[in-house]
């Protein structure tokens, strides 16, 4: 057994297929001399006798060369919570529906493990968001997000009244369901369903997308990654608390009068990649976009027609006849 190589498996144990594939992956990794580590919350369902069991904390991936995830985007977002602080790359095997964050599909598991065994993968960094909630100048919550952070109403029958600020200057006020701030990675998720643009992952920016806003100016915004977006939850007679959602997983209560500041995160999340396909191709594949009829540019070399001797050596038009 190679003592120096360890892979952390994070699995959607609610899917029997994921459990079966995780056991097969563990066997293949073990045969290659790579130790397998699993989270305690998943250990009983996986029943891997030779696996190391750890708590699901920020140190869970310490000493691992990669975190292999079997599940959908939600499972990958969960794995980011245990991989971010140790900067361990995440490799997702998609068992969900869309799987924008995943690098391979369930049918490619053997090839995926082969890439891990032979270290044939690159690592790219994805920006994150740091979120701070304050009330009367006192910090009440700190959070982070890989995809998005949304401030939403907590009661269906009420609207949130908010003022949005960018870089210390007020931008607009509106009532509605709230606002979602997104990274380029998250631009294909909640922000997209709310009407925001898709941003290529290599573009560094922060998106701000209003949610069902009652306002003349309530369009999606794309701001600099160095900008700070602040949202103030106003107090009024019918005001109720809001709720902050980060990656759709972690929540914080936001009382009226609170201020939520969103900025680029100090720690990125690292994703393992071994496909070099452009993001455009991933977008078409994941969303099943209609591209039938596309002809593209002409790839064959066009040969210029041979010029006649007269055209190669045109007569001097200014010469006398």
Phi, psi and omega in degrees: 000130178282110184290344188268353185240126180221139176239130175269125176263127173241124193229142171280087186290351175286350177254116178304325179297320180295320178296316179298315180293325179296320178295320178295319179296317179299319179297317180295318179294319178298318179297332179273004178083022181249128178289151179242135177239142179227161178279145183300324181293345181247353190297319183296317181292324182282326177051054178260105187298326185268001185276146171280137183249129181228161176286152179279079181233181180294346179259005185300327183263007181300129180085355178271147178272342180198153172250114179263125186247129175244106183164204178256195181299327179298320178291325177293319177297323177294321180294331179297333180293334180256354184251340189294313187291333178266358179059032179278130180296147179250131177240112184263134171251113190284122171240007182262210184268301183262300175068052180296328183277344184283153181258337181217171180251169186301326181287348183257019187300316181299316179293324179297314179295324177298320177297320179293313183302318183264008178054042179260074177204155175253164181236129176240150181259137176246131181293153179237178177241137169256134185235131178235133177248128178233152176221120183055039176080000180254130179290123180254343179198148172229133181217176176213165180207143172270316180270296188199159172231126183237138172256118188229162176288147181263346179239131185298326187276359183242157172255157170266137172256117184228154169242131182255136182233143175232123177055043174081005180237136180293140182250306183194161177234140177202162170254149180168204181276346178135213183205147176239131173254135190224151168274169172303323177301320181273002183292344177265006184251238185301316181300323179294316180293338178270003177102011179278165181279157171273130182243129180298140188302330182283351176276125179265116183195167173239132179260144173231117186237116177296150179248108177048053185278140174263087183196153177287324178247098179210061182256156176300143180240146173236115185243169181298148176294346177269355181282159174241122176262128178239138179234122178255126180271110188284154176261131173209179191298330183251019186288136173240171179289153172259177177225133177264124177249130176243117184057024179066016186237317186249135185236152174220138175284139182235100181290157173304142183094354182280159177235130180246121179250134184234126181218170178299137181286150178287328182248119174281170171254137184256131179245136176275135181227138170229004172258134181259012182297142178298156179300329178303317179295320178297319180298314180297317183291313185290322180267000181051052184285144182282109179240011179298132181103350178293130180255331178072183180284154178286119186270337180286148182287130178272129178267130179288141179296146179292130179277145177289163180300324182292323181283330177291329180232075185296148180291156179282106186293339181274352181287150179289147178295000000 
